[in-house]
Amino acid sequence: MEQKIRRDRNMGDNLRKLRLCHNISQEKLCAELQRRGCDIGRSTYAKYEAGELNIRASVIIELKKIYNCSYDDFFDGLDVIV
């Protein structure tokens, strides 16, 4: 039986925007996340930004601390129905 992929809203664009606003590469961001206990490689993080992989809550919590932002920044615009 073929399994269909369910499209869901993703925060990839917001993750990319936050990272670029803080002028940090994916490599440096992942190194900081690893230092904080999140075992995330660059290829995995790239999939978060591309919307190919759902991000873990623990990573969002650490990103919030790194960026000194609100959780709303991660979900900005996701309530708009396309």
C-alpha positions in Angstrom: 0.0 0.0 0.0 1.4 3.4 -1.0 1.6 5.9 1.8 0.8 9.5 0.9 2.8 12.3 2.3 0.7 14.8 4.2 1.5 18.4 3.6 1.6 20.5 6.7 2.7 24.0 7.5 6.4 24.4 8.1 8.5 27.0 9.7 11.5 26.6 7.4 11.3 30.1 6.0 11.1 31.6 9.5 14.1 29.5 10.6 16.1 30.7 7.7 15.0 34.4 8.2 16.0 34.3 11.9 19.3 32.7 11.1 20.2 35.2 8.4 19.0 38.2 10.5 21.6 37.0 13.1 24.2 36.7 10.4 25.1 33.1 11.3 25.9 30.1 9.0 24.1 26.8 9.4 27.5 25.3 10.4 28.0 27.8 13.2 24.4 27.5 14.4 24.6 23.7 14.6 27.9 24.0 16.5 26.2 26.2 19.0 23.2 23.9 19.2 25.5 21.0 19.8 27.3 22.9 22.5 23.9 23.3 24.2 23.1 19.6 24.0 21.1 19.4 20.7 22.7 16.7 18.5 22.0 18.5 15.2 24.1 18.3 12.1 24.1 20.8 9.3 22.4 18.5 6.8 19.5 17.9 9.3 19.2 21.6 10.0 19.1 22.3 6.3 16.2 19.9 6.1 14.4 21.9 8.8 14.8 25.1 6.7 13.7 23.4 3.5 10.6 22.0 5.2 11.6 18.4 4.6 11.9 17.5 8.3 9.9 18.6 11.3 12.0 20.4 13.9 12.0 19.0 17.5 10.7 21.2 20.3 14.0 21.0 22.2 15.7 22.6 19.2 13.1 25.4 19.0 13.7 26.1 22.7 17.4 26.4 22.2 17.0 28.6 19.1 14.7 30.9 21.1 17.5 31.4 23.6 20.2 31.8 20.9 18.1 34.4 18.9 16.6 36.0 22.0 13.3 36.0 20.3 9.7 34.9 21.0 8.1 31.7 20.0 5.8 33.7 17.8 8.8 34.5 15.6 9.0 30.8 14.6 5.3 30.6 13.8 4.9 34.0 12.0 2.6 33.7 9.1 1.8 30.0 9.5 -1.8 30.7 10.3 -2.5 32.1 6.8 -4.4 29.5 4.8 -3.1 29.1 1.3 
